[in-house]
């Protein structure tokens, strides 16, 4: 355990950030999985799900939880899933 007051503060901040990062990453994975399952089930309107997921990805990138390129790759995947579901 840290002895220095500022280090104790940093530990608390790091724990908060870790929890936030985990929440974002986990939710993105869950919503992506649900989008894929909905597309595989032949759901007709995937736009609301995709919009919600893209918004969450943008927020995560803006807050520094994921890298901008990682966010772009995830959003591209979402677009490919929704486009593939509408054409199939």
HELIX and SHEET records of a PDB file:
HELIX    1   1 UNK A    5  UNK A   40  1                                  36    
HELIX    2   2 UNK A   47  UNK A   62  1                                  16    
HELIX    3   3 UNK A   68  UNK A   87  1                                  20    
END                                                                             
